[in-house]
Amino acid sequence: MSREEAWSANEIEVTVSGFFTTHHRLEAPTGTMGEITMSGSGRKASFLGADGRELALRQPKWWRNVYEVWEGDAELGAAWPQGFFSRQIVVEYGGRRYTLKPAGFWSRGWHLVDEVGNGLFEIKTRGLRRGARLGILAEIDIALLVFAYYLVHMRWQSEAAAAAASAY
């Protein structure tokens, strides 16, 4: 699979292993697509695709909710919250703007939509098990899919931390 090709499998299962540093394996019906390794803080992650493609995902400054995806020395995209009170995340990738939207107020699912509102894929939790299911709705670049999953995972982590803090 070349770097320009996109995944077109209907569903990708993400299984998570590890405790502090976690490994997120992306499995499609055709086999393993790659693995995202996230540091304990989540500020840095890396993706190694089955084809050898390597991506770096990071939050450059811990006090800002801005995230980046890099391939080698080239920045492929960036993302940030849409607004202070909004749960939506703006994603700029490949000269285009996308939006990660929550599936609903109480739902932990997310949808990535393009500039005109067409859905590209959805992310759903696996219930009580760690990981997620990625439903592919349209052709999508590998790096964009990995970046969007990373962003949603970071959001899930911050929501879990906020819930734990409010319990005390």
N, C-alpha and C positions, 0 to 999 in steps of 0.2 A: 504494500500500500504506500503510495507516494505521499509526500507532505501536502499536496494540493487536494487529495481525495478526502471525501467526507464520509462519516459513518452513516449508514442508512438502515441499520438493524432496527426493528420495531421496538425492542425493549432491551435495556441493559440493566443488569443486576449489579449493585455495588455491595460488596461484602467488606466488612471492616474487621481488622485484627490489630492487636497491640493495645497497650494501655496508655503510656505517656506519648510516645511517638506512635502514630497510627498509620496503617497501610490500608488504602481503599482500592480494592481490586475491581476493575470494571469487566464484567463478564457478559458477553453477548451469546446468542445461540450458536454462533460460529466459532466461539473461543474467547480467550482472554484478549481484551483490547489494550490493556495497560494497567498501571498502578500509580496511584497518587500517594506519596509519603508526606504526612503532615507532622511538623514538629509539635511538641507539647503545647506551646503557646499559640500555635496556629498562624503566627505571623509569617512563617515561611513554609512552603511546600514545594515538592517537585513531582513532575509526572514523567514517567518513562513508558512510552508506548510500545506495543508489540513490534512495531516497525523500527524501533530505536529512536524515535522522536523524543526529545527532551524539552520540557517546559519548566520554567520557574514561576511560582505563584507567590506573591508576597504583599504584605502590608508594610510599606516603607517606614511609616511613623506610627507608633503605637497609639498616639493620642488623636489620630485622624482616621476616619473610616473610609480611606481611599485604598484601593487594592489594584495590583498590576499583574499582568501576565507577560512573561518574557520568553523568547526563544533565542538563546545565545545572547548577542548584544542588541537584539532588536526588541523593542517594546511592541507587543501585538495589541494590547488593549488595557483599559483602565475601567474602574467602576467605583461608584460612590452612592450614598443614599440620595433619593430624589429630593427629600426635604426633611426638616426636623421632625415633623409629625407623621411622615409617610413611611410605610414599611417597604415601599417599592425601591428597587435598586436600578440605577441607570448604568448601562454597560456600553462603553464605546469599544468597538472591535472592527478592525479592517475598514476604517472610515465610515462605518455605519453605527447607528445608535439602536440599542435594544433595551428592553425593560424586563427585569425580573419582578413578577407580581405574585403576591401570595394567592393561593387558590381560594381562600376565604378568611373570614376574621378569626375563626377558631381552628382552622386547618393548618397543618404544618407543611402542606404541599405548596409547590411553587410552579409557575409557568414562565418560560422565556418567550417573549413576543418581539416581533420586529417593529420597524417604525410605523407600519400601517395597522398593527394589531394582529397580524397572523401568528399563530402559535407555532413555535419551532420544536419545543419539547417541554415535558413536565417532569417534576421531581416529586416523588412521594416517599414517605417513610415506609419502613418495612414493619410497622406495628411496634411490638415490643423488642424486636431484634434490631441490632445495630445495622446501619447501612441504609440503602435507598433503592428505589426502582426508578429508572429514567425511561420515560415513554417518549420515543422519537416520533414527532408528528410531521417533520419535513427534513430535507437534507440540511445537515449542519456541520460546520467545520469542527474537527476534533478539538482544537485548542479552545474554541468558544464553549463547547460542551463541558470540557474539563474546568474551565474558568468559572462558568456558571455554577457547576456543582460545588466547587470550592467556596464560592460566595454564599451559597445557601447553607453549606456546612458551617461556615463561620457564623452566620445568622443563628442557626440552631444552637451553636455553642454559647453565643452571647445571651440568647433567650433562656437557656438552661441555667446559666450563671445568675441571671437576674432573678429567676424563680427561686434558686437556692438561697440567694441573699435575702429575698423577701420573706423566706420561711423563718428567719430568726428575729 
